[in-house]
């Protein structure tokens, strides 16, 4: 019974031990999520079998089984790397997209997002195709996303241009952008009821004004009638922006790698003129 007494007489649990256990549990949980539904799940079961076999061989002194398992271990690791290199890359990419790592890459992501939006807006404006892009900032837009068609796709110029092609089922409504992803399309927004709004503004402009009056989102509107590009923020509209002025203004609003400060709407309008 000495081994039972030794098992029960453990040193006190410290905060370091708790953190250690929590980190290992988190890594195991994330690993199980990654391999769920893939061929790696079967390999994980096989690996677990070899681990159990190894400890059984040690416990019952099965020398031959222990020798076989120890000599096969190196080859199994190499085989896993070769056979599952795609899954390993996917797992590393998954961890790289975690919020902790996104903080360090926020500037480059914002710059890439701005470039794709500007290119799409400029192309649609040249073709006189109406469009409404809504860019989420601090205030979440989940209610509007759930009311549209969920996409959760990587933000690209081609995707935005395709969404707003005339005749597309997603043409009506807004495309909501979260970070570097298009969360949903065909999202309907509340129209502004401000009586001072210019009566020449259409439904897209009124929807952009109505949304930005309620939260801190940024809206980019392309007019179907005139092809003019507008930016709407805090219930204020800045009309007639060139692609260069649009890129500069979005950089001020969304944050750039050069850390340019956000300017007021009056300053942006003067720069556009």
DOGU-604624 format. One record per atom (N, C-alpha, C, O): y, x, z. Coordinates in pm, whole numbers, padded with zeros to 5 digits, always signed. Example, Ala and Ser with C-alpha at 12.3 -4.5 7.8 and 13.67 -1.06 7.14 Angstrom:
BEGIN
-00569+01319+00780;-00450+01230+00780;-00330+01320+00780;-00332+01424+00846;-00225+01285+00708;-00106+01367+00714;+00003+01290+00787;+00114+01341+00804;
//
This chain:
BEGIN
-00121+00082+00000;+00000+00000+00000;+00127+00086+00000;+00238+00033+00006;+00110+00218-00007;+00229+00303-00005;+00315+00280-00129;+00438+00284-00122;+00249+00256-00242;+00327+00238-00365;+00408+00108-00361;+00515+00099-00421;+00354+00006-00289;+00429-00118-00274;+00553-00095-00188;+00661-00145-00218;+00536-00019-00080;+00650+00011+00006;+00756+00092-00069;+00876+00069-00053;+00709+00187-00150;+00804+00266-00229;+00877+00183-00332;+00993+00209-00362;+00809+00082-00386;+00873-00005-00485;+00981-00091-00421;+01085-00117-00481;+00954-00136-00297;+01049-00223-00229;+01166-00146-00170;+01275-00203-00154;+01147-00020-00138;+01253+00060-00077;+01334+00129-00187;+01320+00250-00209;+01417+00051-00254;+01501+00102-00360;+01640+00134-00306;+01684+00072-00210;+01711+00230-00367;+01850+00257-00325;+01938+00136-00352;+01903+00053-00436;+02050+00123-00283;+02139+00006-00301;+02193-00001-00444;+02215+00102-00509;+02214-00124-00491;+02264-00148-00625;+02415-00125-00629;+02488-00181-00548;+02460-00042-00723;+02603-00011-00735;+02661-00081-00858;+02589-00137-00940;+02795-00075-00868;+02861-00132-00985;+02820-00060-01113;+02813-00121-01220;+02794+00069-01102;+02748+00144-01218;+02614+00095-01268;+02590+00087-01388;+02526+00061-01174;+02394+00008-01212;+02409-00128-01281;+02342-00156-01381;+02497-00212-01227;+02519-00343-01288;+02573-00329-01429;+02529-00398-01521;+02671-00238-01447;+02727-00215-01580;+02622-00161-01675;+02617-00200-01791;+02539-00072-01625;+02432-00014-01707;+02336-00122-01756;+02301-00127-01874;+02294-00208-01665;+02201-00317-01700;+02267-00414-01798;+02204-00459-01894;+02394-00447-01774;+02465-00542-01860;+02478-00488-02002;+02460-00562-02098;+02510-00358-02015;+02525-00299-02149;+02392-00298-02225;+02387-00329-02344;+02285-00262-02155;+02154-00260-02220;+02112-00400-02260;+02058-00421-02368;+02137-00498-02172;+02103-00637-02205;+02184-00686-02325;+02131-00757-02411;+02312-00648-02331;+02395-00688-02444;+02346-00627-02574;+02342-00695-02677;+02309-00500-02571;+02260-00433-02691;+02128-00496-02739;+02108-00515-02859;+02040-00527-02645;+01913-00590-02682;+01938-00728-02741;+01874-00767-02839;+02031-00803-02682;+02063-00937-02732;+02119-00930-02874;+02078-01007-02961;+02214-00837-02899;+02272-00823-03032;+02166-00778-03132;+02167-00823-03247;+02076-00692-03089;+01969-00646-03179;+01878-00761-03217;+01838-00773-03333;+01844-00846-03120;+01759-00961-03149;+01828-01060-03243;+01763-01119-03329;+01959-01076-03228;+02033-01164-03318;+02031-01110-03462;+02021-01186-03558;+02042-00978-03474;+02047-00917-03607;+01915-00927-03681;+01912-00948-03802;+01804-00912-03608;+01674-00909-03676;+01611-01046-03684;+01506-01062-03746;+01673-01147-03621;+01616-01281-03625;+01613-01333-03768;+01714-01331-03838;+01497-01380-03810;+01482-01435-03944;+01468-01332-04053;+01470-01368-04171;+01454-01204-04020;+01437-01100-04120;+01300-01036-04104;+01228-01062-04008;+01266-00950-04202;+01136-00883-04194;+01134-00781-04081;+01026-00739-04038;+01252-00742-04032;+01257-00649-03920;+01200-00711-03792;+01160-00639-03701;+01197-00844-03785;+01144-00910-03665;+00996-00878-03648;+00951-00853-03536;+00920-00879-03758;+00779-00845-03750;+00759-00699-03710;+00668-00666-03633;+00844-00612-03762;+00837-00471-03724;+00869-00452-03576;+00810-00367-03510;+00961-00533-03525;+00995-00523-03382;+00875-00561-03296;+00851-00500-03192;+00801-00661-03340;+00681-00699-03266;+00578-00587-03269;+00514-00558-03168;+00563-00523-03387;+00471-00410-03395;+00515-00294-03307;+00432-00228-03244;+00646-00269-03303;+00697-00163-03216;+00674-00193-03069;+00639-00105-02991;+00694-00320-03032;+00668-00359-02894;+00521-00341-02858;+00488-00302-02746;+00433-00368-02953;+00290-00348-02928;+00259-00201-02902;+00182-00169-02811;+00318-00110-02981;+00296+00033-02960;+00350+00080-02826;+00291+00167-02761;+00463+00024-02785;+00521+00063-02655;+00428+00019-02541;+00401+00096-02449;+00379-00105-02549;+00285-00154-02447;+00159-00069-02447;+00106-00035-02341;+00110-00034-02566;-00010+00049-02576;+00012+00186-02514;-00078+00241-02451;+00131+00241-02533;+00162+00372-02476;+00157+00369-02323;+00098+00457-02262;+00218+00268-02262;+00218+00260-02116;+00080+00227-02061;+00043+00273-01952;+00003+00148-02135;-00133+00120-02091;-00217+00248-02095;-00298+00272-02005;-00198+00329-02199;-00272+00454-02209;-00236+00548-02095;-00323+00616-02041;-00110+00552-02058;-00069+00635-01944;-00124+00582-01812;-00167+00658-01726;-00122+00448-01797;-00164+00389-01670;-00314+00405-01648;-00357+00433-01536;-00394+00388-01754;-00539+00396-01741;-00597+00529-01790;-00718+00544-01804;-00506+00626-01818;-00547+00761-01857;-00638+00759-01980;-00744+00822-01982;-00596+00686-02082;-00668+00682-02209;-00614+00795-02296;-00518+00776-02371;-00674+00912-02286;-00619+01032-02347;-00611+01021-02499;-00512+01061-02560;-00717+00967-02561;-00720+00958-02707;-00612+00864-02759;-00540+00896-02853;-00602+00747-02697;-00500+00650-02738;-00361+00708-02716;-00272+00691-02800;-00341+00777-02604;-00211+00838-02574;-00175+00942-02679;-00060+00949-02724;-00273+01024-02720;-00249+01127-02822;-00213+01065-02956;-00121+01112-03024;-00284+00959-02995;-00257+00892-03123;-00117+00831-03123;-00043+00846-03221;-00081+00762-03016;+00050+00696-03010;+00162+00799-03014;+00261+00780-03085;+00149+00909-02938;+00254+01009-02934;+00271+01078-03069;+00384+01110-03107;+00163+01102-03142;+00173+01169-03272;+00222+01076-03382;+00281+01121-03481;+00197+00948-03366;+00244+00853-03467;+00390+00815-03448;+00453+00763-03540;+00443+00839-03330;+00579+00794-03299;+00682+00851-03396;+00769+00779-03445;+00674+00982-03424;+00770+01045-03515;+00765+00988-03655;+00869+00964-03717;+00642+00966-03705;+00628+00909-03840;+00678+00765-03846;+00734+00722-03947;+00657+00691-03738;+00703+00552-03735;+00855+00545-03742;+00910+00458-03810;+00923+00635-03671;+01070+00636-03673;+01121+00665-03813;+01213+00598-03860;+01062+00764-03882;+01103+00796-04019;+01076+00679-04112;+01159+00647-04198;+00961+00615-04096;+00927+00500-04181;+01026+00385-04160;+01063+00318-04256;+01068+00362-04037;+01164+00256-04009;+01297+00285-04077;+01358+00195-04135;+01343+00410-04070;+01471+00447-04133;+01465+00427-04284;+01560+00378-04344;+01353+00465-04346;+01340+00453-04491;+01326+00308-04534;+01393+00265-04628;+01241+00233-04466;+01212+00097-04508;+01323-00001-04474;+01342-00101-04544;+01397+00027-04367;+01496-00070-04321;+01638-00013-04324;+01720-00047-04239;+01665+00073-04421;+01798+00131-04429;+01905+00024-04456;+02017+00035-04406;+01871-00078-04534;+01968-00185-04560;+01999-00262-04431;+02115-00292-04403;+01896-00294-04354;+01918-00367-04228;+01995-00282-04128;+02075-00335-04050;+01971-00151-04128;+02044-00063-04037;+02192-00060-04074;+02278-00064-03987;+02221-00052-04205;+02361-00053-04249;+02428-00186-04210;+02543-00188-04167;+02354-00295-04227;+02409-00425-04191;+02438-00434-04041;+02539-00490-03999;+02348-00377-03962;+02368-00381-03816;+02491-00299-03776;+02570-00343-03693;+02506-00180-03835;+02622-00097-03802;+02751-00163-03848;+02853-00157-03779;+02747-00228-03965;+02866-00300-04012;+02900-00417-03921;+03017-00447-03897;+02795-00482-03868;+02817-00593-03776;+02888-00546-03650;+02983-00610-03604;+02844-00434-03594;+02910-00381-03476;+03051-00333-03509;+03141-00343-03426;+03069-00281-03630;+03202-00235-03669;+03304-00347-03685;+03424-00322-03679;+03256-00471-03705;+03346-00584-03718;+03379-00648-03584;+03447-00751-03579;+03331-00590-03475;+03360-00645-03342;+03510-00636-03314;+03580-00553-03371;+03558-00724-03225;+03700-00730-03196;+03754-00598-03144;+03868-00562-03174;+03674-00524-03067;+03720-00398-03011;+03757-00299-03120;+03858-00230-03110;+03675-00293-03226;+03701-00199-03335;+03807-00254-03430;+03877-00176-03495;+03820-00385-03440;+03922-00441-03527;+04062-00404-03479;+04155-00397-03559;+04076-00381-03347;+04208-00348-03295;+04261-00220-03358;+04380-00210-03386;+04174-00121-03380;+04216+00005-03436;+04240-00004-03587;+04308+00082-03643;+04185-00106-03652;+04198-00118-03798;+04286-00235-03836;+04283-00281-03951;+04364-00284-03741;+04444-00403-03766;+04547-00379-03874;+04570-00467-03956;+04610-00262-03877;+04714-00234-03976;+04661-00235-04117;+04720-00296-04206;+04549-00166-04140;+04492-00160-04275;+04442-00296-04320;+04452-00329-04438;+04386-00376-04228;+04341-00510-04263;+04459-00598-04302;+04450-00673-04399;+04569-00589-04228;+04687-00668-04261;+04741-00629-04397;+04779-00715-04476;+04745-00500-04426;+04795-00455-04555;+04708-00506-04669;+04760-00549-04771;+04576-00500-04652;+04486-00549-04756;+04502-00700-04775;+04502-00748-04888;+04516-00774-04665;+04537-00919-04673;+04664-00952-04748;+04665-01041-04833;+04770-00881-04718;+04899-00905-04784;+04890-00879-04933;+04941-00958-05013;+04826-00771-04971;+04815-00737-05113;+04739-00844-05191;+04779-00880-05301;+04629-00895-05134;+04551-00998-05202;+04631-01128-05216;+04626-01192-05320;+04704-01166-05112;+04784-01288-05115;+04897-01276-05216;+04922-01369-05293;+04964-01162-05217;+05076-01142-05310;+05027-01146-05454;+05090-01208-05540;+04916-01080-05482;+04863-01079-05618;+04824-01220-05663;+04851-01259-05776;+04760-01295-05573;+04721-01431-05607;+04844-01519-05628;+04849-01596-05724;+04943-01509-05540;+05064-01591-05553;+05139-01558-05682;+05186-01649-05750;+05150-01431-05714;+05221-01391-05836;+05150-01443-05961;+05215-01490-06054;+05019-01434-05964;+04942-01481-06080;+04952-01632-06096;+04972-01681-06206;+04938-01705-05985;+04946-01851-05991;+05087-01897-06027;+05104-01996-06099;+05188-01825-05978;+05326-01861-06011;+05354-01840-06160;+05424-01920-06222;+05298-01735-06216;+05316-01708-06359;+05253-01818-06444;+05304-01851-06551;+05143-01875-06396;+05073-01981-06470;+05122-02122-06433;+05073-02221-06486;+05220-02130-06341;+05270-02258-06292;+05158-02342-06230;+05144-02461-06258;+05080-02278-06147;+04971-02345-06074;+05012-02356-05928;+05041-02255-05864;+05016-02476-05874;+05056-02496-05736;+04952-02444-05639;+04832-02453-05664;+04999-02389-05526;+04908-02333-05425;+04976-02333-05289;+05099-02331-05279;+04894-02336-05186;+04943-02330-05048;+04847-02246-04965;+04733-02286-04940;+04895-02129-04922;+04817-02041-04835;+04877-02049-04695;+04998-02038-04679;+04792-02066-04596;+04835-02068-04456;+04767-01952-04384;+04644-01941-04386;+04846-01868-04322;+04795-01748-04255;+04805-01768-04105;+04914-01785-04050;+04692-01766-04039;+04688-01786-03894;+04738-01662-03822;+04707-01549-03860;+04817-01684-03717;+04863-01572-03633;+04808-01593-03491;+04686-01593-03472;+04893-01609-03393;+04846-01620-03255;+04788-01759-03225;+04686-01770-03158;+04852-01862-03274;+04805-01999-03248;+04691-02034-03343;+04704-02020-03464;+04580-02081-03287;+04464-02114-03368;+04485-02238-03454;+04562-02326-03418;+04416-02244-03567;+04426-02356-03660;+04291-02426-03675;+04260-02479-03782;+04212-02425-03570;+04076-02478-03579;+04073-02624-03620;+03986-02664-03697;+04165-02704-03569;+04165-02847-03602;+04180-02870-03751;+04115-02958-03808;+04265-02793-03814;+04287-02808-03958;+04172-02749-04038;+04138-02799-04145;+04113-02641-03987;+03998-02580-04056;+03881-02677-04058;+03814-02691-04161;+03855-02743-03946;+03742-02837-03939;+03764-02958-04029;+03667-03023-04068;+03888-02990-04062;+03915-03102-04149;+03904-03068-04297;+03910-03158-04381;+03889-02939-04330;+03876-02897-04469;+03733-02862-04506;+03638-02903-04439;+03719-02786-04614;+03588-02739-04659;+03568-02597-04608;+03639-02506-04651;+03474-02576-04517;+03457-02441-04460;+03405-02343-04565;+03316-02375-04643;+03463-02224-04566;+03421-02119-04659;+03376-01994-04584;+03267-01942-04609;+03459-01945-04492;+03431-01820-04418;+03391-01708-04515;+03287-01645-04500;+03477-01686-04614;+03451-01587-04718;+03555-01476-04712;+03667-01498-04665;+03518-01359-04759;+03610-01246-04762;+03730-01278-04852;+03713-01329-04963;+03849-01249-04802;+03970-01279-04877;+03983-01186-04996;+03988-01064-04981;+03989-01244-05115;+04013-01168-05238;+04105-01248-05328;+04117-01370-05316;+04170-01177-05419;+04257-01242-05517;+04179-01341-05602;+04226-01451-05628;+04059-01303-05644;+03979-01389-05730;+03943-01520-05660;+03945-01626-05721;+03911-01512-05531;+03875-01633-05458;+03994-01727-05447;+03980-01847-05471;+04110-01675-05412;+04229-01760-05400;+04267-01822-05534;+04302-01939-05541;+04259-01741-05640;+04293-01794-05773;+04194-01902-05816;+04233-01999-05881;+04069-01886-05780;+03967-01986-05817;+03985-02115-05739;+03967-02223-05795;+04020-02105-05612;+04037-02225-05529;+04143-02318-05587;+04125-02440-05587;+04253-02260-05636;+04366-02343-05679;+04372-02366-05830;+04475-02407-05883;+04262-02339-05898;+04258-02374-06040;+04264-02525-06057;+04195-02598-05985;+04345-02575-06151;+04352-02721-06173;+04215-02778-06205;+04139-02719-06282;+04184-02888-06146;+04054-02950-06165;+03951-02909-06064;+03844-02969-06057;+03980-02805-05985;+03885-02761-05882;+03883-02862-05768;+03989-02914-05731;+03767-02889-05710;+03761-02983-05596;+03841-02933-05475;+03875-03012-05387;+03870-02803-05470;+03943-02746-05356;+04091-02729-05385;+04164-02674-05303;+04136-02777-05501;+04274-02752-05542;+04374-02818-05450;+04475-02758-05414;+04347-02943-05411;+04439-03014-05323;+04424-02963-05180;+04313-02932-05136;+04534-02954-05110;+04530-02907-04973;+04561-02759-04963;+04603-02696-05061;+04541-02704-04845;+04577-02565-04817;+04452-02480-04795;+04348-02529-04751;+04467-02353-04826;+04364-02254-04791;+04411-02183-04665;+04520-02126-04663;+04329-02185-04561;+04366-02124-04433;+04299-01988-04422;+04179-01975-04441;+04380-01887-04391;+04335-01749-04387;+04337-01700-04243;+04438-01711-04174;+04225-01645-04199;+04214-01585-04066;+04181-01438-04084;+04071-01403-04125;+04276-01352-04052;+04252-01208-04070;+04232-01176-04216;+04320-01202-04299;+04117-01120-04249;+04086-01087-04388;+03981-01180-04447;+03905-01141-04535;+03977-01305-04397;+03879-01402-04445;+03947-01536-04471;+04042-01575-04402;+03896-01606-04572;+03941-01742-04600;+03851-01836-04520;+03733-01852-04552;+03906-01896-04416;+03825-01979-04326;+03786-02111-04391;+03672-02156-04377;+03880-02174-04462;+03852-02305-04521;+03952-02333-04631;+04059-02271-04637;+03918-02425-04717;+04007-02470-04824;+04012-02622-04823;+03936-02687-04752;+04103-02677-04903;+04124-02822-04908;+04156-02879-04770;+04110-02987-04734;+04236-02805-04694;+04276-02849-04561;+04407-02927-04571;+04503-02882-04633;+04410-03043-04512;+04529-03127-04516;+04611-03104-04390;+04559-03104-04278;+04742-03085-04410;+04833-03048-04303;+04931-03162-04277;+04953-03246-04364;+04990-03166-04158;+05089-03272-04128;+05218-03248-04205;+05267-03135-04211;+05274-03352-04262;+05398-03341-04337;+05516-03343-04240;+05515-03412-04138;+05617-03266-04274;+05736-03263-04191;+05815-03393-04205;+05824-03450-04314;+05870-03438-04093;+05952-03560-04095;+06099-03526-04070;+06179-03613-04035;+06133-03399-04088;+06270-03355-04068;+06359-03419-04176;+06335-03396-04295;+06460-03498-04139;+06544-03567-04241;+06635-03471-04318;+06689-03509-04422;+06652-03349-04269;+06743-03255-04336;+06674-03176-04446;+06738-03093-04511;+06545-03199-04469;+06473-03126-04573;+06525-03167-04711;+06554-03283-04737;+06536-03068-04797;+06577-03092-04935;+06480-03190-05001;+06358-03170-04997;+06535-03295-05062;+06451-03398-05123;+06377-03348-05247;+06285-03413-05294;+06417-03234-05298;+06349-03180-05416;+06216-03113-05381;+06137-03081-05469;+06193-03091-05252;+06069-03025-05211;+05952-03121-05223;+05963-03239-05190;+05838-03069-05272;+05720-03151-05291;+05632-03157-05167;+05669-03113-05059;+05514-03212-05188;+05422-03233-05076;+05376-03101-05015;+05366-03090-04893;+05349-03001-05098;+05303-02871-05045;+05408-02809-04954;+05376-02758-04846;+05533-02813-04997;+05639-02755-04915;+05657-02832-04785;+05679-02772-04680;+05647-02963-04791;+05662-03045-04670;+05544-03022-04575;+05562-03023-04453;+05425-03002-04630;+05309-02974-04545;+05325-02837-04478;+05292-02821-04360;+05375-02738-04552;+05398-02606-04494;+05502-02612-04384;+05487-02548-04280;+05609-02689-04407;+05712-02704-04304;+05658-02777-04182;+05686-02739-04069;+05580-02883-04207;+05525-02960-04095;+05433-02877-04008;+05436-02889-03885;+05351-02793-04070;+05259-02710-03992;+05333-02603-03913;+05307-02584-03794;+05426-02534-03977;+05494-02423-03910;+05595-02470-03807;+05640-02391-03724;+05631-02598-03809;+05714-02653-03703;+05636-02664-03573;+05694-02667-03465;+05503-02670-03583;+05419-02690-03465;+05360-02561-03411;+05332-02553-03291;+05341-02459-03495;+05280-02334-03447;+05341-02215-03521;+05435-02231-03599;+05287-02097-03495;+05345-01974-03548;+05281-01927-03679;+05297-01811-03716;+05210-02014-03748;+05146-01976-03874;+05251-01943-03979;+05367-01985-03970;+05208-01867-04079;+05293-01833-04194;+05234-01901-04317;+05113-01890-04341;+05316-01969-04394;+05270-02039-04513;+05335-01980-04637;+05455-01951-04637;+05256-01963-04742;+05306-01918-04872;+05281-02031-04970;+05167-02077-04986;+05387-02077-05036;+05378-02191-05126;+05418-02148-05267;+05519-02080-05286;+05337-02188-05363;+05369-02167-05504;+05397-02304-05564;+05312-02393-05560;+05516-02320-05620;+05556-02448-05676;+05490-02470-05812;+05492-02382-05898;+05433-02588-05829;+05369-02622-05956;+05473-02652-06064;+05447-02627-06182;+05590-02704-06025;+05693-02741-06122;+05773-02620-06170;+05794-02604-06290;+05816-02536-06078;+05904-02425-06114;+05836-02288-06112;+05889-02193-06169;+05719-02278-06047;+05654-02148-06035;+05719-02057-05933;+05688-01938-05929;+05809-02109-05852;+05878-02028-05751;+05788-02009-05629;+05711-02097-05591;+05801-01893-05570;+05722-01858-05450;+05811-01873-05328;+05924-01826-05326;+05757-01939-05226;+05831-01959-05102;+05747-01915-04983;+05624-01920-04987;+05815-01873-04879;+05752-01841-04751;+05810-01935-04646;+05932-01953-04637;+05722-01994-04566;+05766-02087-04462;+05716-02036-04328;+05598-02008-04311;+05807-02023-04233;+05773-01976-04099;+05869-02039-04000;+05989-02045-04026;+05818-02087-03887;+05898-02150-03782;+05980-02267-03834;+06093-02291-03789;+05923-02341-03930;+05993-02458-03983;+06110-02424-04073;+06190-02512-04105;+06122-02299-04116;+06228-02256-04207;+06165-02206-04336;+06063-02137-04333;+06226-02240-04448;+06171-02204-04578;+06259-02100-04646;+06382-02108-04641;+06197-02003-04707;+06264-01899-04784;+06214-01910-04927;+06098-01880-04955;+06301-01952-05017;+06259-01989-05152;+06298-01880-05253;+06388-01800-05230;+06225-01882-05365;+06259-01796-05478;+06232-01649-05453;+06310-01565-05496;+06124-01615-05385;+06092-01475-05357;+06016-01414-05476;+05929-01478-05535;+06050-01293-05507;+05975-01217-05606;+05849-01163-05540;+05841-01162-05417;+05749-01119-05619;+05629-01060-05557;+05661-00944-05464;+05597-00929-05360;+05761-00862-05502;+05798-00749-05415;+05860-00798-05285;+05828-00747-05178;+05949-00898-05294;+06010-00953-05172;+05907-01024-05086;+05914-01020-04963;+05810-01090-05151;+05704-01157-05076;+05620-01057-04999;+05588-01080-04883;+05586-00946-05062;+05507-00845-04994;+05583-00786-04877;+05526-00762-04770;+05711-00763-04896;+05792-00708-04787;+05803-00807-04672;+05793-00768-04555;+05825-00933-04704;+05841-01034-04599;+05711-01055-04522;+05712-01065-04399;+05598-01062-04593;+05470-01078-04524;+05439-00956-04439;+05380-00967-04332;+05480-00838-04486;+05460-00718-04405;+05536-00725-04275;+05488-00679-04172;+05657-00782-04280;+05736-00798-04158;+05676-00902-04064;+05682-00886-03942;+05617-01007-04121;+05564-01115-04039;+05425-01087-03983;+05393-01127-03871;+05342-01019-04062;+05202-00998-04023;+05177-00860-03966;+05072-00836-03905;+05270-00768-03984;+05251-00634-03929;+05194-00541-04031;+05094-00571-04095;+05259-00424-04049;+05213-00324-04144;+05181-00197-04071;+05210-00181-03952;+05119-00104-04144;+05083+00023-04084;+05206+00105-04049;+05200+00190-03960;+05318+00080-04118;+05437+00158-04088;+05516+00101-03971;+05618+00156-03930;+05463-00015-03918;+05526-00071-03798;+05663-00127-03822;+05745-00125-03730;+05695-00177-03941;+05826-00233-03968;+05849-00355-03882;+05759-00438-03870;+05967-00369-03821;+05993-00484-03735;+06012-00611-03814;+06044-00608-03933;+05990-00722-03747;+06006-00852-03812;+06153-00885-03824;+06227-00871-03726;+06198-00927-03941;+06337-00960-03964;+06355-01111-03959;+06259-01187-03964;+06479-01151-03950;+06509-01294-03945;+06504-01354-04083;+06505-01281-04182;+06497-01488-04094;+06494-01553-04224;+06618-01522-04307;+06609-01506-04429;+06737-01514-04240;+06860-01483-04315;+06853-01345-04377;+06896-01328-04491;+06800-01246-04304;+06787-01112-04357;+06690-01110-04473;+06714-01042-04573;+06579-01184-04463;+06480-01188-04570;+06539-01250-04696;+06512-01203-04807;+06619-01357-04680;+06679-01420-04796;+06778-01328-04865;+06787-01325-04987;+06854-01252-04783;+06949-01158-04843;+06878-01047-04916;+06927-01001-05020;+06762-01000-04864;+06686-00898-04932;+06628-00950-05062;+06622-00877-05162;+06584-01078-05062;+06527-01135-05183;+06632-01150-05292;+06603-01135-05411;+06758-01181-05250;+06865-01195-05349;+06910-01058-05401;+06999-01050-05485;
//
